[in-house]
Amino acid sequence: MPFASLTQRSPVNGYFNSGDWLIILAYLGGIIALGIWFGKDQRTTRDYFLGSRNIPWWGIGFSIIAAETSALTIIGVPAIAYGGNLVFIQMIIGYVIARIILAVVMVPHYLKGEIYSPYQLLEQHLGKGPRHLAGAFFLFLETMAAGVRVFVACIPIRLMLGERICSLGGLVDPILGAILLFVGLSLLYTYIGGVKAVIWTDAVQFGLFLAGGIFTLIYIPTLIDGGWSAAMAQAGAAGKLVWLNTQFTLSAPFNLWMGVIGGTVMVLSTHGAEQLIVQRVLACGSVSEGRKALALSAVLIFPLFLIFLLVGVLLWVFYQAHPFQIPLPESRPGIKSVDFIFPIFMVTEVPHLLKGFLIVAILSAAMSSISSAITSLASVSTMDFIKPWMKSRDDEYFLRFSKASTLFWAAALVGVAWLTREVQFVLNAAFSLRGLTSGALLGGMILALFGRGVGPRAAMVGMTASVIVMNLIFWPPNLTAWPALREAWMRLFGGEVFWPWFTLIGTSVTLIGAWLTRKLLPPPPVPPVPPS
């Protein structure tokens, strides 16, 4: 079904009334005002990127979850359960385990002294080359991954807000308008308030989408004959409540080994070696606060995902007996038809005012992921690249540059999001792009902290080899323009490698590559220091 027809009931959106719009506009205005107020005193780069290190640990804990939970997650997780069952919950086991490991092992390294990104640890132990290589990997892939997330999330947002709003009154293509709208709104408080504004707005936004999930979990059974017990009985009879799969495979579907092993290693990278999340831990005032922030996120992440998976199960039960008031649109590049289930339910089945609050929950997740990406990209580009090359400049100059880089990266996200609308294989890679570099970043961090003596050359060879190998693993079966290559890959390997394994494979390649380089090309001996 063409997307233009999804919202043709009115020039704006015939499913909303003035009360819904009032709630949405109040949220947008309030969250921007809140961000600006919290970030009004930004005088140094320390304030801008570390929040002066005086933000309470619980706010940072909420922010960690908000940063990793995009609008696409809130929309896509119910779709996973709607189209399948609860087996995705096995991945969250690894998410929890990794946070515990990071709290014990990595937080003391982050908060020993004052650093602005995890890549500074690479320079401290391996040299400038590995730091710049890791920073470059992060900047490139985070821009790609975040831009694609923005685009795909704006498709259902276009459905919810309507053509008139998203086209900015008919001035631009509705998808471009939605991209500009949400990147622009997120940029307002990110530019002014830096990471402090991002963390506090994240904390509020986390509460909003958690409340939205809990409300939906309670509300849907009231629409089903027999309530919660009847819904669970029907879902159980259809196999929708299956959550455990102990069969080991490298390909889909999700299984326990992917969660316990693959999920753990993946989150060790995303939360331990990538600036998007590590920046929040670096804003903690002490090691104990950093550990409490990660522990809080570990406690909350499992119930959060379980809530939205159960929402997907309940939506499946509901739509067995109720017709869709908006037909499911055709699949689009990077987004499946079932990804519209939750937005369609919100728009058509929820009473007014409550509908406004649920839409706000989705918008809050979208803005949180955008602002998090912008501030992490600005931090790495400024503190890992520009500041080391321009040491003679004062901090006032770098604060100005930081704000300029915030504008640049926001524009980059808009550009990537808009360009990827025509590139189908990139959109299909939306959830896997980060896995192409996550193993290199985690492997580099392991070498820096626990592989002393490996040398910068070996570390850089290992990290580069990891990125090359991961691209060779990922792209051949996903290049839809070259079906012969996909067929050859499938015959040779029997299937695609599923994304939960990407980080483990990439980390292994980094470590093995560095070890082989160290053995085959040992670093030159350090000349003896002459006696004084």
One Martini backbone bead per residue (centre of mass of N, CA, C, O) as a GRO file, in nm:
protein
  532
    1MET     BB    1   0.094   0.035   0.024
    2PRO     BB    2   0.089   0.351   0.001
    3PHE     BB    3   0.192   0.602   0.212
    4ALA     BB    4   0.001   0.835   0.127
    5SER     BB    5  -0.270   0.666   0.225
    6LEU     BB    6  -0.234   0.653   0.543
    7THR     BB    7  -0.309   0.996   0.581
    8GLN     BB    8  -0.590   1.090   0.416
    9ARG     BB    9  -0.816   1.189   0.626
   10SER     BB   10  -0.625   1.446   0.648
   11PRO     BB   11  -0.403   1.708   0.639
   12VAL     BB   12  -0.292   1.565   0.887
   13ASN     BB   13  -0.464   1.363   1.124
   14GLY     BB   14  -0.767   1.197   1.173
   15TYR     BB   15  -0.678   1.041   1.456
   16PHE     BB   16  -0.653   1.325   1.576
   17ASN     BB   17  -0.679   1.561   1.823
   18SER     BB   18  -0.626   1.843   2.002
   19GLY     BB   19  -0.523   1.690   2.254
   20ASP     BB   20  -0.297   1.531   2.120
   21TRP     BB   21  -0.143   1.778   2.009
   22LEU     BB   22  -0.093   1.911   2.279
   23ILE     BB   23   0.085   1.689   2.396
   24ILE     BB   24   0.302   1.687   2.176
   25LEU     BB   25   0.380   1.990   2.196
   26ALA     BB   26   0.446   1.990   2.498
   27TYR     BB   27   0.675   1.793   2.481
   28LEU     BB   28   0.860   1.935   2.280
   29GLY     BB   29   0.885   2.197   2.442
   30GLY     BB   30   0.972   2.075   2.718
   31ILE     BB   31   1.233   1.919   2.630
   32ILE     BB   32   1.382   2.165   2.524
   33ALA     BB   33   1.370   2.338   2.781
   34LEU     BB   34   1.510   2.135   2.965
   35GLY     BB   35   1.778   2.116   2.811
   36ILE     BB   36   1.850   2.416   2.826
   37TRP     BB   37   1.846   2.447   3.134
   38PHE     BB   38   2.060   2.223   3.207
   39GLY     BB   39   2.272   2.362   2.971
   40LYS     BB   40   2.335   2.678   3.032
   41ASP     BB   41   2.641   2.611   3.174
   42GLN     BB   42   2.864   2.629   2.910
   43ARG     BB   43   3.229   2.689   2.931
   44THR     BB   44   3.341   2.399   2.868
   45THR     BB   45   3.432   2.089   2.758
   46ARG     BB   46   3.367   1.955   3.026
   47ASP     BB   47   3.075   2.044   3.030
   48TYR     BB   48   2.988   1.944   2.738
   49PHE     BB   49   3.108   1.622   2.766
   50LEU     BB   50   3.083   1.573   3.113
   51GLY     BB   51   2.890   1.752   3.292
   52SER     BB   52   3.110   1.817   3.528
   53ARG     BB   53   3.072   1.552   3.697
   54ASN     BB   54   2.751   1.606   3.852
   55ILE     BB   55   2.581   1.363   3.777
   56PRO     BB   56   2.373   1.144   3.871
   57TRP     BB   57   2.366   0.804   3.844
   58TRP     BB   58   2.060   0.764   3.776
   59GLY     BB   59   2.054   0.944   3.526
   60ILE     BB   60   2.267   0.779   3.370
   61GLY     BB   61   2.119   0.509   3.370
   62PHE     BB   62   1.877   0.605   3.205
   63SER     BB   63   2.046   0.710   2.962
   64ILE     BB   64   2.165   0.444   2.867
   65ILE     BB   65   1.896   0.323   2.776
   66ALA     BB   66   1.802   0.551   2.587
   67ALA     BB   67   2.048   0.541   2.388
   68GLU     BB   68   1.982   0.223   2.301
   69THR     BB   69   1.672   0.328   2.253
   70SER     BB   70   1.498   0.340   1.986
   71ALA     BB   71   1.224   0.376   1.798
   72LEU     BB   72   1.279   0.109   1.649
   73THR     BB   73   1.270  -0.065   1.903
   74ILE     BB   74   0.981   0.000   2.004
   75ILE     BB   75   0.864  -0.106   1.730
   76GLY     BB   76   1.031  -0.382   1.674
   77VAL     BB   77   0.988  -0.566   1.921
   78PRO     BB   78   0.686  -0.624   1.888
   79ALA     BB   79   0.725  -0.740   1.599
   80ILE     BB   80   0.880  -0.992   1.677
   81ALA     BB   81   0.645  -1.120   1.844
   82TYR     BB   82   0.422  -1.104   1.633
   83GLY     BB   83   0.597  -1.281   1.413
   84GLY     BB   84   0.663  -1.479   1.666
   85ASN     BB   85   0.828  -1.450   1.970
   86LEU     BB   86   1.043  -1.454   2.280
   87VAL     BB   87   1.354  -1.516   2.196
   88PHE     BB   88   1.493  -1.234   2.228
   89ILE     BB   89   1.536  -1.248   2.544
   90GLN     BB   90   1.816  -1.393   2.530
   91MET     BB   91   1.984  -1.136   2.467
   92ILE     BB   92   1.945  -0.995   2.754
   93ILE     BB   93   2.135  -1.167   2.915
   94GLY     BB   94   2.394  -1.045   2.792
   95TYR     BB   95   2.337  -0.750   2.865
   96VAL     BB   96   2.371  -0.800   3.172
   97ILE     BB   97   2.647  -0.935   3.194
   98ALA     BB   98   2.816  -0.706   3.066
   99ARG     BB   99   2.760  -0.486   3.280
  100ILE     BB  100   2.899  -0.630   3.511
  101ILE     BB  101   3.180  -0.647   3.387
  102LEU     BB  102   3.218  -0.341   3.340
  103ALA     BB  103   3.185  -0.247   3.633
  104VAL     BB  104   3.438  -0.407   3.735
  105VAL     BB  105   3.666  -0.356   3.500
  106MET     BB  106   3.626  -0.062   3.339
  107VAL     BB  107   3.555   0.183   3.520
  108PRO     BB  108   3.838   0.238   3.647
  109HIS     BB  109   3.962   0.328   3.373
  110TYR     BB  110   3.773   0.566   3.304
  111LEU     BB  111   3.814   0.710   3.618
  112LYS     BB  112   4.121   0.748   3.567
  113GLY     BB  113   4.094   1.043   3.576
  114GLU     BB  114   4.049   1.237   3.257
  115ILE     BB  115   3.829   1.149   3.001
  116TYR     BB  116   3.643   1.156   2.674
  117SER     BB  117   3.739   0.868   2.570
  118PRO     BB  118   3.830   0.537   2.511
  119TYR     BB  119   4.068   0.614   2.301
  120GLN     BB  120   4.272   0.723   2.511
  121LEU     BB  121   4.362   0.442   2.612
  122LEU     BB  122   4.512   0.364   2.356
  123GLU     BB  123   4.729   0.582   2.374
  124GLN     BB  124   4.845   0.515   2.658
  125HIS     BB  125   4.923   0.194   2.554
  126LEU     BB  126   4.978   0.227   2.210
  127GLY     BB  127   4.901   0.506   2.081
  128LYS     BB  128   4.790   0.718   1.832
  129GLY     BB  129   4.702   0.530   1.605
  130PRO     BB  130   4.478   0.359   1.747
  131ARG     BB  131   4.307   0.599   1.831
  132HIS     BB  132   4.243   0.711   1.544
  133LEU     BB  133   4.128   0.451   1.427
  134ALA     BB  134   3.894   0.414   1.627
  135GLY     BB  135   3.766   0.693   1.581
  136ALA     BB  136   3.711   0.652   1.277
  137PHE     BB  137   3.529   0.410   1.298
  138PHE     BB  138   3.312   0.546   1.467
  139LEU     BB  139   3.236   0.786   1.288
  140PHE     BB  140   3.149   0.629   1.037
  141LEU     BB  141   2.948   0.408   1.153
  142GLU     BB  142   2.767   0.594   1.326
  143THR     BB  143   2.665   0.764   1.096
  144MET     BB  144   2.538   0.537   0.939
  145ALA     BB  145   2.361   0.402   1.159
  146ALA     BB  146   2.209   0.658   1.255
  147GLY     BB  147   2.095   0.745   0.980
  148VAL     BB  148   1.931   0.488   0.933
  149ARG     BB  149   1.759   0.502   1.188
  150VAL     BB  150   1.623   0.764   1.120
  151PHE     BB  151   1.483   0.679   0.860
  152VAL     BB  152   1.323   0.428   0.959
  153ALA     BB  153   1.174   0.579   1.193
  154CYS     BB  154   1.027   0.795   0.996
  155ILE     BB  155   0.812   0.617   0.871
  156PRO     BB  156   0.613   0.577   1.116
  157ILE     BB  157   0.606   0.879   1.191
  158ARG     BB  158   0.458   0.960   0.936
  159LEU     BB  159   0.206   0.803   1.001
  160MET     BB  160   0.135   0.946   1.277
  161LEU     BB  161   0.154   1.265   1.180
  162GLY     BB  162   0.156   1.306   0.881
  163GLU     BB  163   0.193   1.474   0.584
  164ARG     BB  164   0.168   1.774   0.663
  165ILE     BB  165   0.381   1.782   0.884
  166CYS     BB  166   0.626   1.627   0.736
  167SER     BB  167   0.618   1.847   0.486
  168LEU     BB  168   0.598   2.134   0.598
  169GLY     BB  169   0.338   2.223   0.428
  170GLY     BB  170   0.460   2.113   0.132
  171LEU     BB  171   0.782   2.167   0.090
  172VAL     BB  172   0.849   1.856   0.134
  173ASP     BB  173   0.930   1.561   0.176
  174PRO     BB  174   0.809   1.377   0.432
  175ILE     BB  175   1.071   1.233   0.511
  176LEU     BB  176   1.252   1.481   0.520
  177GLY     BB  177   1.081   1.632   0.725
  178ALA     BB  178   1.111   1.427   0.956
  179ILE     BB  179   1.414   1.445   0.975
  180LEU     BB  180   1.438   1.751   1.026
  181LEU     BB  181   1.259   1.766   1.275
  182PHE     BB  182   1.420   1.563   1.471
  183VAL     BB  183   1.701   1.671   1.441
  184GLY     BB  184   1.638   1.967   1.510
  185LEU     BB  185   1.517   1.926   1.795
  186SER     BB  186   1.765   1.778   1.914
  187LEU     BB  187   1.976   2.003   1.851
  188LEU     BB  188   1.891   2.235   2.033
  189TYR     BB  189   1.985   2.101   2.314
  190THR     BB  190   2.261   1.990   2.231
  191TYR     BB  191   2.403   2.256   2.152
  192ILE     BB  192   2.359   2.405   2.427
  193GLY     BB  193   2.397   2.152   2.661
  194GLY     BB  194   2.500   1.892   2.587
  195VAL     BB  195   2.533   1.614   2.784
  196LYS     BB  196   2.349   1.713   3.008
  197ALA     BB  197   2.096   1.749   2.837
  198VAL     BB  198   2.089   1.461   2.728
  199ILE     BB  199   2.067   1.305   2.996
  200TRP     BB  200   1.808   1.441   3.111
  201THR     BB  201   1.625   1.384   2.867
  202ASP     BB  202   1.665   1.082   2.870
  203ALA     BB  203   1.539   1.028   3.147
  204VAL     BB  204   1.258   1.126   3.066
  205GLN     BB  205   1.223   0.947   2.810
  206PHE     BB  206   1.236   0.679   2.952
  207GLY     BB  207   0.979   0.717   3.122
  208LEU     BB  208   0.786   0.744   2.881
  209PHE     BB  209   0.836   0.464   2.731
  210LEU     BB  210   0.777   0.290   2.977
  211ALA     BB  211   0.489   0.390   3.028
  212GLY     BB  212   0.383   0.309   2.749
  213GLY     BB  213   0.428   0.004   2.783
  214ILE     BB  214   0.259  -0.043   3.039
  215PHE     BB  215  -0.006   0.061   2.935
  216THR     BB  216  -0.037  -0.137   2.696
  217LEU     BB  217  -0.028  -0.396   2.869
  218ILE     BB  218  -0.300  -0.314   3.016
  219TYR     BB  219  -0.497  -0.230   2.778
  220ILE     BB  220  -0.534  -0.464   2.574
  221PRO     BB  221  -0.695  -0.674   2.756
  222THR     BB  222  -0.959  -0.486   2.756
  223LEU     BB  223  -1.010  -0.576   2.432
  224ILE     BB  224  -1.028  -0.874   2.538
  225ASP     BB  225  -1.173  -1.163   2.568
  226GLY     BB  226  -1.089  -1.246   2.905
  227GLY     BB  227  -0.829  -1.107   2.895
  228TRP     BB  228  -0.524  -1.197   3.000
  229SER     BB  229  -0.570  -1.507   3.022
  230ALA     BB  230  -0.682  -1.548   2.736
  231ALA     BB  231  -0.443  -1.430   2.583
  232MET     BB  232  -0.225  -1.629   2.693
  233ALA     BB  233  -0.362  -1.887   2.596
  234GLN     BB  234  -0.360  -1.823   2.295
  235ALA     BB  235  -0.056  -1.770   2.269
  236GLY     BB  236   0.041  -2.046   2.375
  237ALA     BB  237  -0.106  -2.224   2.159
  238ALA     BB  238   0.071  -2.060   1.922
  239GLY     BB  239   0.380  -2.012   2.039
  240LYS     BB  240   0.433  -1.703   2.156
  241LEU     BB  241   0.588  -1.795   2.449
  242VAL     BB  242   0.844  -1.869   2.336
  243TRP     BB  243   1.201  -1.831   2.475
  244LEU     BB  244   1.356  -2.108   2.414
  245ASN     BB  245   1.681  -2.179   2.241
  246THR     BB  246   1.938  -2.439   2.237
  247GLN     BB  247   2.026  -2.411   1.951
  248PHE     BB  248   2.316  -2.406   1.769
  249THR     BB  249   2.380  -2.106   1.577
  250LEU     BB  250   2.483  -1.857   1.329
  251SER     BB  251   2.191  -1.833   1.261
  252ALA     BB  252   1.888  -1.799   1.234
  253PRO     BB  253   1.761  -1.791   1.519
  254PHE     BB  254   1.737  -1.721   1.823
  255ASN     BB  255   1.963  -1.809   2.095
  256LEU     BB  256   2.121  -1.875   2.385
  257TRP     BB  257   2.414  -1.835   2.270
  258MET     BB  258   2.374  -1.555   2.159
  259GLY     BB  259   2.316  -1.427   2.433
  260VAL     BB  260   2.551  -1.522   2.625
  261ILE     BB  261   2.778  -1.463   2.411
  262GLY     BB  262   2.711  -1.256   2.187
  263GLY     BB  263   2.569  -1.040   2.368
  264THR     BB  264   2.800  -0.989   2.562
  265VAL     BB  265   3.017  -0.898   2.358
  266MET     BB  266   2.857  -0.673   2.226
  267VAL     BB  267   2.820  -0.497   2.494
  268LEU     BB  268   3.117  -0.465   2.555
  269SER     BB  269   3.139  -0.270   2.315
  270THR     BB  270   2.898  -0.063   2.325
  271HIS     BB  271   2.969  -0.011   2.657
  272GLY     BB  272   3.316  -0.017   2.634
  273ALA     BB  273   3.411   0.106   2.311
  274GLU     BB  274   3.172   0.320   2.274
  275GLN     BB  275   3.082   0.651   2.295
  276LEU     BB  276   2.773   0.653   2.324
  277ILE     BB  277   2.798   0.522   2.626
  278VAL     BB  278   3.070   0.599   2.766
  279GLN     BB  279   3.013   0.904   2.803
  280ARG     BB  280   2.832   0.859   3.053
  281VAL     BB  281   3.039   0.731   3.243
  282LEU     BB  282   3.244   0.975   3.227
  283ALA     BB  283   3.026   1.164   3.391
  284CYS     BB  284   3.106   1.046   3.641
  285GLY     BB  285   3.242   1.110   3.969
  286SER     BB  286   3.286   0.790   4.013
  287VAL     BB  287   3.324   0.459   4.035
  288SER     BB  288   3.068   0.397   4.199
  289GLU     BB  289   2.875   0.554   4.009
  290GLY     BB  290   2.936   0.398   3.751
  291ARG     BB  291   2.841   0.124   3.862
  292LYS     BB  292   2.549   0.208   3.933
  293ALA     BB  293   2.461   0.288   3.650
  294LEU     BB  294   2.501   0.006   3.520
  295ALA     BB  295   2.326  -0.151   3.721
  296LEU     BB  296   2.061  -0.009   3.659
  297SER     BB  297   2.054  -0.091   3.358
  298ALA     BB  298   2.051  -0.399   3.422
  299VAL     BB  299   1.778  -0.403   3.577
  300LEU     BB  300   1.595  -0.259   3.337
  301ILE     BB  301   1.635  -0.404   3.055
  302PHE     BB  302   1.467  -0.661   3.083
  303PRO     BB  303   1.178  -0.550   3.143
  304LEU     BB  304   1.160  -0.365   2.899
  305PHE     BB  305   1.169  -0.588   2.676
  306LEU     BB  306   0.942  -0.764   2.788
  307ILE     BB  307   0.714  -0.563   2.757
  308PHE     BB  308   0.738  -0.531   2.437
  309LEU     BB  309   0.699  -0.828   2.372
  310LEU     BB  310   0.416  -0.857   2.505
  311VAL     BB  311   0.284  -0.651   2.326
  312GLY     BB  312   0.316  -0.819   2.067
  313VAL     BB  313   0.142  -1.056   2.162
  314LEU     BB  314  -0.120  -0.893   2.215
  315LEU     BB  315  -0.149  -0.790   1.926
  316TRP     BB  316  -0.195  -1.064   1.800
  317VAL     BB  317  -0.453  -1.131   1.952
  318PHE     BB  318  -0.619  -0.885   1.873
  319TYR     BB  319  -0.587  -0.934   1.544
  320GLN     BB  320  -0.760  -1.201   1.535
  321ALA     BB  321  -1.047  -1.017   1.604
  322HIS     BB  322  -0.933  -0.759   1.443
  323PRO     BB  323  -0.925  -0.519   1.227
  324PHE     BB  324  -0.760  -0.314   1.022
  325GLN     BB  325  -0.785   0.033   0.987
  326ILE     BB  326  -0.490   0.004   0.876
  327PRO     BB  327  -0.326  -0.119   0.643
  328LEU     BB  328  -0.064  -0.289   0.577
  329PRO     BB  329   0.213  -0.213   0.450
  330GLU     BB  330   0.451  -0.246   0.255
  331SER     BB  331   0.745  -0.337   0.223
  332ARG     BB  332   1.052  -0.190   0.305
  333PRO     BB  333   1.352  -0.084   0.312
  334GLY     BB  334   1.439  -0.207   0.637
  335ILE     BB  335   1.113  -0.265   0.663
  336LYS     BB  336   0.852  -0.425   0.792
  337SER     BB  337   0.524  -0.461   0.817
  338VAL     BB  338   0.517  -0.531   1.133
  339ASP     BB  339   0.643  -0.248   1.220
  340PHE     BB  340   0.331  -0.116   1.214
  341ILE     BB  341   0.158  -0.225   1.446
  342PHE     BB  342   0.194  -0.024   1.682
  343PRO     BB  343   0.126   0.244   1.536
  344ILE     BB  344  -0.157   0.156   1.443
  345PHE     BB  345  -0.273   0.107   1.722
  346MET     BB  346  -0.236   0.387   1.835
  347VAL     BB  347  -0.401   0.549   1.616
  348THR     BB  348  -0.683   0.350   1.623
  349GLU     BB  349  -0.730   0.223   1.948
  350VAL     BB  350  -0.667   0.473   2.113
  351PRO     BB  351  -0.752   0.703   2.308
  352HIS     BB  352  -0.768   1.004   2.358
  353LEU     BB  353  -0.461   1.132   2.490
  354LEU     BB  354  -0.334   0.853   2.517
  355LYS     BB  355  -0.231   0.867   2.231
  356GLY     BB  356  -0.043   1.106   2.274
  357PHE     BB  357   0.142   0.961   2.483
  358LEU     BB  358   0.237   0.731   2.294
  359ILE     BB  359   0.367   0.905   2.079
  360VAL     BB  360   0.569   1.034   2.273
  361ALA     BB  361   0.727   0.774   2.328
  362ILE     BB  362   0.842   0.755   2.040
  363LEU     BB  363   0.965   1.037   2.015
  364SER     BB  364   1.162   1.010   2.255
  365ALA     BB  365   1.333   0.783   2.132
  366ALA     BB  366   1.421   0.936   1.880
  367MET     BB  367   1.561   1.183   2.019
  368SER     BB  368   1.760   1.028   2.194
  369SER     BB  369   1.927   0.889   1.964
  370ILE     BB  370   2.012   1.149   1.821
  371SER     BB  371   2.156   1.307   2.051
  372SER     BB  372   2.361   1.087   2.117
  373ALA     BB  373   2.505   1.082   1.844
  374ILE     BB  374   2.592   1.377   1.822
  375THR     BB  375   2.765   1.402   2.089
  376SER     BB  376   2.964   1.167   2.028
  377LEU     BB  377   3.078   1.275   1.760
  378ALA     BB  378   3.175   1.551   1.867
  379SER     BB  379   3.371   1.443   2.081
  380VAL     BB  380   3.566   1.280   1.901
  381SER     BB  381   3.641   1.500   1.692
  382THR     BB  382   3.754   1.700   1.905
  383MET     BB  383   3.927   1.523   2.130
  384ASP     BB  384   4.076   1.307   1.919
  385PHE     BB  385   4.166   1.523   1.682
  386ILE     BB  386   4.183   1.838   1.723
  387LYS     BB  387   4.321   1.891   2.000
  388PRO     BB  388   4.598   1.736   1.946
  389TRP     BB  389   4.660   1.940   1.687
  390MET     BB  390   4.571   2.213   1.883
  391LYS     BB  391   4.731   2.294   2.162
  392SER     BB  392   4.741   2.622   2.154
  393ARG     BB  393   4.458   2.629   2.219
  394ASP     BB  394   4.189   2.720   2.384
  395ASP     BB  395   3.894   2.624   2.537
  396GLU     BB  396   3.708   2.824   2.391
  397TYR     BB  397   3.762   2.717   2.110
  398PHE     BB  398   3.664   2.418   2.161
  399LEU     BB  399   3.377   2.493   2.229
  400ARG     BB  400   3.307   2.614   1.957
  401PHE     BB  401   3.381   2.362   1.795
  402SER     BB  402   3.181   2.170   1.929
  403LYS     BB  403   2.929   2.318   1.822
  404ALA     BB  404   3.000   2.294   1.525
  405SER     BB  405   3.013   1.979   1.521
  406THR     BB  406   2.718   1.939   1.595
  407LEU     BB  407   2.610   2.054   1.332
  408PHE     BB  408   2.758   1.868   1.137
  409TRP     BB  409   2.641   1.591   1.242
  410ALA     BB  410   2.350   1.656   1.192
  411ALA     BB  411   2.382   1.690   0.886
  412ALA     BB  412   2.491   1.405   0.837
  413LEU     BB  413   2.238   1.252   0.927
  414VAL     BB  414   2.052   1.371   0.719
  415GLY     BB  415   2.211   1.278   0.468
  416VAL     BB  416   2.208   0.974   0.521
  417ALA     BB  417   1.904   0.935   0.554
  418TRP     BB  418   1.832   1.040   0.267
  419LEU     BB  419   2.018   0.860   0.085
  420THR     BB  420   1.913   0.567   0.191
  421ARG     BB  421   1.632   0.549   0.039
  422GLU     BB  422   1.783   0.404  -0.234
  423VAL     BB  423   1.952   0.188  -0.049
  424GLN     BB  424   1.872  -0.122   0.020
  425PHE     BB  425   2.124  -0.267   0.149
  426VAL     BB  426   2.162  -0.059   0.377
  427LEU     BB  427   1.886  -0.095   0.514
  428ASN     BB  428   1.924  -0.399   0.574
  429ALA     BB  429   2.186  -0.302   0.767
  430ALA     BB  430   2.091  -0.131   1.015
  431PHE     BB  431   2.155  -0.356   1.258
  432SER     BB  432   2.478  -0.427   1.151
  433LEU     BB  433   2.689  -0.197   1.120
  434ARG     BB  434   2.827  -0.195   1.401
  435GLY     BB  435   2.949  -0.491   1.370
  436LEU     BB  436   3.192  -0.409   1.176
  437THR     BB  437   3.356  -0.252   1.440
  438SER     BB  438   3.320  -0.369   1.731
  439GLY     BB  439   3.561  -0.574   1.733
  440ALA     BB  440   3.788  -0.369   1.694
  441LEU     BB  441   3.731  -0.199   1.949
  442LEU     BB  442   3.744  -0.425   2.161
  443GLY     BB  443   4.018  -0.542   2.084
  444GLY     BB  444   4.177  -0.279   2.131
  445MET     BB  445   4.106  -0.258   2.434
  446ILE     BB  446   4.231  -0.525   2.522
  447LEU     BB  447   4.518  -0.459   2.427
  448ALA     BB  448   4.558  -0.204   2.602
  449LEU     BB  449   4.496  -0.344   2.895
  450PHE     BB  450   4.612  -0.674   2.837
  451GLY     BB  451   4.846  -0.625   2.583
  452ARG     BB  452   5.122  -0.564   2.666
  453GLY     BB  453   5.359  -0.510   2.399
  454VAL     BB  454   5.220  -0.524   2.111
  455GLY     BB  455   5.177  -0.263   1.975
  456PRO     BB  456   5.058  -0.051   1.730
  457ARG     BB  457   5.084  -0.218   1.472
  458ALA     BB  458   4.936  -0.476   1.561
  459ALA     BB  459   4.671  -0.340   1.640
  460MET     BB  460   4.605  -0.215   1.358
  461VAL     BB  461   4.602  -0.476   1.200
  462GLY     BB  462   4.379  -0.619   1.361
  463MET     BB  463   4.155  -0.404   1.321
  464THR     BB  464   4.156  -0.403   1.011
  465ALA     BB  465   4.101  -0.704   0.969
  466SER     BB  466   3.826  -0.706   1.105
  467VAL     BB  467   3.677  -0.518   0.908
  468ILE     BB  468   3.726  -0.685   0.656
  469VAL     BB  469   3.598  -0.953   0.747
  470MET     BB  470   3.314  -0.841   0.815
  471ASN     BB  471   3.250  -0.748   0.527
  472LEU     BB  472   3.282  -1.037   0.400
  473ILE     BB  473   3.047  -1.158   0.571
  474PHE     BB  474   2.807  -0.953   0.515
  475TRP     BB  475   2.769  -0.860   0.206
  476PRO     BB  476   2.729  -1.105   0.009
  477PRO     BB  477   2.430  -1.192   0.133
  478ASN     BB  478   2.320  -0.860   0.095
  479LEU     BB  479   2.355  -0.820  -0.218
  480THR     BB  480   2.087  -0.772  -0.420
  481ALA     BB  481   2.239  -0.694  -0.694
  482TRP     BB  482   2.402  -0.990  -0.637
  483PRO     BB  483   2.276  -1.299  -0.650
  484ALA     BB  484   2.521  -1.482  -0.715
  485LEU     BB  485   2.680  -1.421  -0.458
  486ARG     BB  486   2.471  -1.529  -0.262
  487GLU     BB  487   2.454  -1.817  -0.370
  488ALA     BB  488   2.751  -1.887  -0.322
  489TRP     BB  489   2.752  -1.842  -0.020
  490MET     BB  490   2.530  -2.049   0.055
  491ARG     BB  491   2.677  -2.297  -0.057
  492LEU     BB  492   2.939  -2.265   0.119
  493PHE     BB  493   2.793  -2.183   0.427
  494GLY     BB  494   2.453  -2.215   0.450
  495GLY     BB  495   2.453  -1.902   0.555
  496GLU     BB  496   2.401  -1.653   0.759
  497VAL     BB  497   2.541  -1.434   0.974
  498PHE     BB  498   2.441  -1.331   1.268
  499TRP     BB  499   2.472  -1.033   1.445
  500PRO     BB  500   2.544  -1.149   1.740
  501TRP     BB  501   2.842  -1.254   1.620
  502PHE     BB  502   3.018  -1.018   1.518
  503THR     BB  503   3.191  -0.929   1.764
  504LEU     BB  504   3.332  -1.195   1.821
  505ILE     BB  505   3.469  -1.223   1.549
  506GLY     BB  506   3.613  -0.944   1.542
  507THR     BB  507   3.777  -0.981   1.802
  508SER     BB  508   3.931  -1.235   1.718
  509VAL     BB  509   4.072  -1.109   1.474
  510THR     BB  510   4.224  -0.890   1.625
  511LEU     BB  511   4.390  -1.072   1.817
  512ILE     BB  512   4.516  -1.257   1.604
  513GLY     BB  513   4.642  -1.039   1.424
  514ALA     BB  514   4.823  -0.917   1.645
  515TRP     BB  515   4.980  -1.173   1.719
  516LEU     BB  516   5.099  -1.235   1.438
  517THR     BB  517   5.242  -0.965   1.402
  518ARG     BB  518   5.421  -0.990   1.655
  519LYS     BB  519   5.566  -1.250   1.553
  520LEU     BB  520   5.653  -1.160   1.254
  521LEU     BB  521   5.668  -0.831   1.357
  522PRO     BB  522   5.862  -0.720   1.560
  523PRO     BB  523   5.945  -0.479   1.745
  524PRO     BB  524   6.170  -0.266   1.796
  525PRO     BB  525   6.412  -0.208   1.993
  526VAL     BB  526   6.482  -0.043   2.274
  527PRO     BB  527   6.693   0.182   2.346
  528PRO     BB  528   6.922   0.255   2.555
  529VAL     BB  529   6.975   0.442   2.832
  530PRO     BB  530   7.189   0.663   2.900
  531PRO     BB  531   7.395   0.757   3.122
  532SER     BB  532   7.408   1.046   3.339
   0.00000   0.00000   0.00000
